[in-house]
Amino acid sequence: MMPDLGAYATEITLAYVTSLAMLAGLILWVWSRGHRVKQSLIALETRLNRTTQ
């Protein structure tokens, strides 16, 4: 159930939606960056293993 927000219902709802969208964007950005860093580390590890053998 949604509480009665009175005259500011639109602004409050918009603030919640904006906050959730920003949080989702941050989660996607962190996941994407983690994926890129993991790929970079794999490439570096492969390169280092080639030179040491």
PyRosetta script that sets phi, psi and omega in degrees:
from pyrosetta import init, pose_from_sequence

init()
pose = pose_from_sequence("MMPDLGAYATEITLAYVTSLAMLAGLILWVWSRGHRVKQSLIALETRLNRTTQ")
pose.set_psi(1, 138.6)
pose.set_omega(1, 179.2)
pose.set_phi(2, -94.7)
pose.set_psi(2, 131.0)
pose.set_omega(2, 179.2)
pose.set_phi(3, -70.2)
pose.set_psi(3, 158.8)
pose.set_omega(3, 177.7)
pose.set_phi(4, -73.5)
pose.set_psi(4, 114.4)
pose.set_omega(4, -177.6)
pose.set_phi(5, -96.4)
pose.set_psi(5, -3.6)
pose.set_omega(5, 176.1)
pose.set_phi(6, 70.0)
pose.set_psi(6, -141.8)
pose.set_omega(6, -174.6)
pose.set_phi(7, -71.0)
pose.set_psi(7, -16.4)
pose.set_omega(7, -176.1)
pose.set_phi(8, -102.4)
pose.set_psi(8, 16.9)
pose.set_omega(8, -176.7)
pose.set_phi(9, -57.1)
pose.set_psi(9, -43.9)
pose.set_omega(9, -178.6)
pose.set_phi(10, -63.4)
pose.set_psi(10, -47.2)
pose.set_omega(10, -178.6)
pose.set_phi(11, -64.9)
pose.set_psi(11, -41.9)
pose.set_omega(11, -179.6)
pose.set_phi(12, -66.8)
pose.set_psi(12, -44.6)
pose.set_omega(12, 178.5)
pose.set_phi(13, -62.4)
pose.set_psi(13, -42.4)
pose.set_omega(13, 177.8)
pose.set_phi(14, -62.7)
pose.set_psi(14, -38.9)
pose.set_omega(14, 178.2)
pose.set_phi(15, -64.3)
pose.set_psi(15, -42.2)
pose.set_omega(15, 177.5)
pose.set_phi(16, -63.8)
pose.set_psi(16, -45.0)
pose.set_omega(16, -179.7)
pose.set_phi(17, -63.2)
pose.set_psi(17, -42.8)
pose.set_omega(17, 178.6)
pose.set_phi(18, -62.9)
pose.set_psi(18, -43.6)
pose.set_omega(18, 179.3)
pose.set_phi(19, -62.6)
pose.set_psi(19, -44.2)
pose.set_omega(19, 179.2)
pose.set_phi(20, -65.2)
pose.set_psi(20, -38.5)
pose.set_omega(20, 178.5)
pose.set_phi(21, -65.9)
pose.set_psi(21, -41.1)
pose.set_omega(21, 178.6)
pose.set_phi(22, -66.7)
pose.set_psi(22, -38.9)
pose.set_omega(22, 177.8)
pose.set_phi(23, -64.9)
pose.set_psi(23, -42.7)
pose.set_omega(23, 177.4)
pose.set_phi(24, -63.1)
pose.set_psi(24, -42.0)
pose.set_omega(24, 177.6)
pose.set_phi(25, -62.3)
pose.set_psi(25, -40.5)
pose.set_omega(25, 178.7)
pose.set_phi(26, -65.4)
pose.set_psi(26, -42.0)
pose.set_omega(26, 178.1)
pose.set_phi(27, -62.5)
pose.set_psi(27, -44.0)
pose.set_omega(27, 178.4)
pose.set_phi(28, -64.3)
pose.set_psi(28, -39.7)
pose.set_omega(28, 179.7)
pose.set_phi(29, -64.3)
pose.set_psi(29, -44.1)
pose.set_omega(29, -179.9)
pose.set_phi(30, -64.9)
pose.set_psi(30, -43.0)
pose.set_omega(30, 178.8)
pose.set_phi(31, -62.4)
pose.set_psi(31, -44.9)
pose.set_omega(31, -179.7)
pose.set_phi(32, -63.3)
pose.set_psi(32, -44.0)
pose.set_omega(32, 179.4)
pose.set_phi(33, -64.9)
pose.set_psi(33, -40.0)
pose.set_omega(33, 177.5)
pose.set_phi(34, -61.6)
pose.set_psi(34, -40.2)
pose.set_omega(34, 178.4)
pose.set_phi(35, -63.7)
pose.set_psi(35, -43.8)
pose.set_omega(35, 179.4)
pose.set_phi(36, -64.7)
pose.set_psi(36, -42.2)
pose.set_omega(36, -179.9)
pose.set_phi(37, -64.8)
pose.set_psi(37, -40.8)
pose.set_omega(37, 178.9)
pose.set_phi(38, -61.4)
pose.set_psi(38, -43.4)
pose.set_omega(38, 178.6)
pose.set_phi(39, -64.4)
pose.set_psi(39, -39.6)
pose.set_omega(39, 178.1)
pose.set_phi(40, -64.0)
pose.set_psi(40, -41.4)
pose.set_omega(40, 179.2)
pose.set_phi(41, -66.4)
pose.set_psi(41, -38.4)
pose.set_omega(41, 177.3)
pose.set_phi(42, -63.2)
pose.set_psi(42, -43.9)
pose.set_omega(42, 179.1)
pose.set_phi(43, -63.2)
pose.set_psi(43, -42.6)
pose.set_omega(43, 179.4)
pose.set_phi(44, -64.6)
pose.set_psi(44, -43.9)
pose.set_omega(44, 178.8)
pose.set_phi(45, -61.3)
pose.set_psi(45, -42.0)
pose.set_omega(45, 178.7)
pose.set_phi(46, -63.2)
pose.set_psi(46, -44.6)
pose.set_omega(46, 179.4)
pose.set_phi(47, -62.8)
pose.set_psi(47, -42.3)
pose.set_omega(47, 179.8)
pose.set_phi(48, -67.8)
pose.set_psi(48, -39.2)
pose.set_omega(48, 179.4)
pose.set_phi(49, -65.9)
pose.set_psi(49, -34.2)
pose.set_omega(49, 178.5)
pose.set_phi(50, -66.4)
pose.set_psi(50, -38.3)
pose.set_omega(50, -175.5)
pose.set_phi(51, -78.7)
pose.set_psi(51, -24.8)
pose.set_omega(51, -177.4)
pose.set_phi(52, -87.9)
pose.set_psi(52, -15.4)
pose.set_omega(52, -178.1)
pose.set_phi(53, -93.0)
pose.dump_pdb("model.pdb")
